[in-house]
Amino acid sequence: MSQSSQSSNASNGASLAPRPLDGITVVSLEHAIAAPFCTRQLADMGARVIKVERPGVGDFARSYDERVKGLASHFVWTNRSKESLALDLKRPEAADILQALIGQADVLVQNLAPGAAARLGLSYEALREQHPRLIVCDISGYGEGGSYQDKKAYDLLIQSESGFLSVTGTPDSPAKAGCSISDIAAGMYAYSSILSALLLRQRTGQGSRIDVSMLESMVEWMGFPMYYAFDGAAPPPRAGASHATIYPYGPFPVGDGSEVMLGLQNEREWAAFCNTVLMQPDVAADSRFNTNSQRVANKEALRVLIVTTFASLSRAKVIERLEAASIANANVSTMQDVWNHPQLAQRERWRQVDSAVGPLPALVPPATSSAFQARMDKIPALGENSATILASLGYSEEQISGLAQKGVI
């Protein structure tokens, strides 16, 4: 994506309008992806998010790689518009700072190791009497209670535990998703649940506790394959990039060496596919292919027929025929293709956000409102806002300097 293709924030009424979470303060003891993805979205909506990090090291996602001008790809993605407070939670002075922050906060989010927040006195039970309006969101691998409560959980492990790997990949080998879907699922449920809790607090005046499990988030997403395998039935087979139970639906090679992704949903589309794309109308009535179940059962024979037809055509020609037949289709895009995607450019979906290494491109949040523009501010350097945050809590310059010299911040 070229610099010229990026849009700056539009200067219209929406850019100056209030955002839904203006005035809401979130304190987050977060690392990796699930909690940071949740809180970044809260920041998008206007919340002030104070990210508490370990001095000198910070969120360990900061060091996953150096792919974005020296910054880590995961960190750039999930941490814009936040303030970074570098605070050593093991030091006794940190407890006073945390309590002062929580006293000003509406939401506390944490995805520390199981039990760590409770040991720091930051459980909902420990906080609710003094802070009755506080919303506490705990994100963990398996949730509180049960024999898995203290089990370590990373994204790939949850993809495996939830059954996702059993239905993803090829018949010969399972495959993980290419992005952190277990973290993303948990982060999305945490985000939406916090919004719900804020609405509930408006009605009741009381805060609440939210317990988000990565496993349960992913199992919810596994609803279709689970019900497909209901009561001991066979699960959907692993089908690579094709659909497990609908055919033709997936990638097909074409004559110029590229691939086209296409998908059929019903018998009307099947007839149109035979008439307009394959240009073999008699195939529509072939008893091997005249229902979806038959097409799935005889997919190898049908694949040969489709690939043979496409072999003499370019990708552009195949897509032209698919469009003429109103058959859903897509390019098999690379990451570079996505950076340069014409639809994203035409809809002006890119902005620039500031960082320690200069401006970086960032995608506008997918749900666009006519009433306001999402907040898209700087990705903070480690501890960049420590002094400012402490000053806002009433700490003097001398006290702040002393805490820094001791390594507390």
Summary of the structure (lengths in Angstrom):
residues: 409
radius of gyration: 25.6
end to end distance: 38.1
largest distance: 85.7
contacts: 1251
relative contact order: 0.14
helix: 42%
strand: 14%
